[in-house]
Amino acid sequence: MATPRRTTIALAPMTDDHASAVMAIYQQGIDEGNATFEAVAPPWSVFDTSKLPAHRLVALDPRRRVVGWTAVSRVSARPAYAGVVEHSVYVSPAARGAGVGRALLEALIDSTEKAGIWTVQAGIFPENVASLALHESAGFRVLGRRERVARHHGVWRDVLLVERRSPVVQ
């Protein structure tokens, strides 16, 4: 079995300067068909206002190009759910297998735990085995399968609900 290649990346807070690269990577994930129900990446203004500013990161390669990103959204405005977020992590196809997703996810977990967030969750298509393996390696567990939850390009799709509960937050 081949050893995964590693690359030197730097993580940085996501800013407006990263918008076009973040949206391009998002669209690449959409186009591959197993990342999201979305058909098109939203305008930056919509994306920007839907994500919590304190937990948005980009991965930069040695030439300072964005090769991945992660961000979270609130799951509810109700105070009882203040510590529960839904996250996304996307990696450019050219940077996959180099530890970028793992670095982003670990930094996101660190950021959310420091902020008192106790649950990070996501919905992942069962066919997205690489994402499921990444999440499992970072301490996420599958809670269940939402069968035929929505249509995607005319086909009913299942989604696995995954979560990571913080052992730090009491």
N, C-alpha and C positions, 0 to 999 in steps of 0.2 A: 504494500500500500504506500502510495506517495505521501510524503510529508507536505502539508499545506504550506504554500509560500507565504511569507510575511513581508510586510512593507512598513516603512517608517511613516507614521501618520501623526498629526497633531490634532487635538480636539480643541474647538473654540466655540464660544457662544454664537448661535445663529443670528445674523443681522440682515438688514435689508440688502446689504452688499452681496449676500449669498443667494438672493431670491431666484435669479434666473437658473443657477446651477441646481438649487434644491428642487425647483419645479421641473427641471429637465430630468433629474433622477427619479422624481415621483412619476413623471409620465412614462419613463422607461419601465418602471415597475407595473404601472397600469397596463401598458402595451403587452407585457409578457403574459398577463391574464390570470395570475394566481396570487396577486397581492391585495386586491381591494375590489369592491363592487363599483367603484368610481369608473367612469368611462374617459374622463378628462381631468387633468390636474386643475384645481381651481385657480382663479386669479390670486396673485400674491396677497392682495388686500384681504381676501376672504380667509386664506390660509393663516395669515399673520394674526388676525383677530380671533381665530378659533383655537390657537395654541397658547398655553401658559408661557409667558416670557422667561421665567426662571428655569425652565427645563427644556430648552431647545439647543441642540448642539449640532455642529457639523464636524466631519472628519476631513482634514486637509492633507493632501499628499505633499511630498517634498517640494513640489513646485507651487504649493499653496492653492491647488485646485480642489474644489469640493468633490469628494468621492463617496460621501454618505451623510446621512442626517438622521436625527431622532427628535421627536417632540411628543408632548402630551397634551391632552384636552381633558377638561372636567367631564365626569360622567353625569353629574347632576349639580344643579345650583342649590339643592337642599343642604343645609348645614351638616346634617348627619353624614353626608358623603364627601365632606371637605378633603378627606384623606384618600380618596379613590380617584384614580386617573386612568384614562385609556391612552395607550402609546402607539406610536408607529416608529419603525426603523427601516430605512431603505439604504441600499448600497448599490453604487454604480456597477453594472455588469462587469466592467473591466477591473474592478477592485475586489470582487468576491473571492473568497477563499484565502484572503490575506489578513484576517483578523479584524477587519474594519467594523463589521457588525458587532462582534464581541466587545470591542473597545467602546463603541457607542452605547451599547446596552449596559455595560458595567458602569460607565460614567453617569448614565441616566439613573440607574439604581442608586448610586451614591448621592446624586443630586436630590432625588425625591426623598430618600431616607433622611437626609440632613434637614429637609423642609417639613418633616413630620408626616409625610404621605405613607400610609400603611398598606395600600394595595395598588399595584400596577397591573393592568389587565389589557388584553387585546383579543380580537377575533382573527383567527388564522384559517385560511382554507386548508383542509386536510391534505391536499395535493402539494402544498408548499412545505415539503419535508425539510428543506434546509432551514427555513425559519423556525419550524417546530423543534428541530435539533438544537439550534442556537438558543432558543428560549428555555428548553429543558436544561441545557448546560449552565444557564444563568439562574437556575432555581425556580423557574416557572413550572406550573403543573396544569395539566388539562383538567378543567372542571366538568366539561361535558360537550356534547355535540348539539348544535342547533340545526336540526334537519330541515332542508329545503327552506331556509330562512328568507331567501330572496332570489330573484332571477338575475343572472349575469349573462349578457349576450343571448338572452332567450332561454337559458338553461337554469333550472333550479340548482342552487348550490348550498352545500352544508358549510357551517363554520364551527371551528373548535374554539371554545372560550378558554383562554389561558389566563392565569394570574400568578403573581408573585406577592406573597404576604411578607412584609418586612419583619424580621426577627428583632429589629432594633426599636421600632416604635411600639410603645406600650399603651 
